[in-house]
């Protein structure tokens, strides 16, 4: 199963700054910042740009607010930690 990625993770994976992505998407840097903080209300047109630009499917993008993202990321970290503990004899 593929790990879902946040909008911020997608951008950072390719080393793109918020301002460069904003320029490419023809929006303000604050729009990119706000959607990385809370992507639960991202417009369809901007979401389509993310999907096309980063060649990712809708189901592989984690959308939510900063708290949801924090919980999501920590759950993934604890899952990895638990799996690592299972390997210990």
VEXKOL-118072 format. One line per 5 residues: number of its first residue (from 0); their letters; for each residue x, y, z of C-alpha. Coordinates in steps of 0.02 Angstrom, whole numbers, plus 50000, padded with zeros to 5 digits. Layout:
N
NUM) A) X/Y/Z  ...
END
This chain:
89
0) XXXXX) 50000/50000/50000  50065/50171/49951  50086/50301/50087  49977/50453/50064  50073/50616/50052
5) XXXXX) 50026/50788/50112  50037/50936/49992  50190/50995/50086  50275/50825/50070  50241/50825/49882
10) XXXXX) 50319/50997/49862  50469/50960/49974  50501/50792/49890  50551/50888/49734  50639/51029/49825
15) XXXXX) 50517/51162/49764  50490/51318/49869  50316/51381/49907  50350/51537/49804  50406/51438/49650
20) XXXXX) 50256/51323/49661  50141/51473/49683  50217/51552/49529  50192/51392/49427  50012/51372/49488
25) XXXXX) 49976/51558/49464  49922/51585/49645  50000/51678/49791  50130/51602/49906  50006/51624/50048
30) XXXXX) 49882/51514/49953  50010/51373/49947  50053/51402/50131  49870/51399/50182  49832/51240/50086
35) XXXXX) 49983/51154/50161  49917/51203/50332  49736/51154/50293  49703/51070/50127  49527/51015/50172
40) XXXXX) 49454/51159/50071  49571/51160/49922  49488/51202/49757  49465/51066/49629  49565/51164/49500
45) XXXXX) 49715/51181/49616  49703/51000/49671  49705/50948/49487  49864/51050/49464  49946/50956/49609
50) XXXXX) 49891/50789/49538  49956/50830/49364  50117/50914/49418  50169/50780/49542  50092/50636/49441
55) XXXXX) 49992/50575/49590  49817/50504/49607  49684/50586/49713  49681/50439/49833  49868/50458/49864
60) XXXXX) 49853/50637/49928  49817/50664/50112  49698/50810/50131  49658/50887/50299  49701/51022/50423
65) XXXXX) 49865/51041/50515  49805/50943/50667  49743/50800/50557  49911/50800/50468  50003/50798/50635
70) XXXXX) 49900/50647/50693  49922/50562/50523  50112/50585/50522  50132/50529/50703  50025/50376/50672
75) XXXXX) 50139/50330/50527  50294/50357/50635  50225/50247/50774  50176/50112/50648  50353/50109/50581
80) XXXXX) 50422/50103/50758  50306/49958/50802  50359/49862/50648  50541/49889/50693  50508/49825/50869
85) XXXX) 50429/49668/50795  50595/49629/50711  50689/49630/50875  50714/49451/50941
END
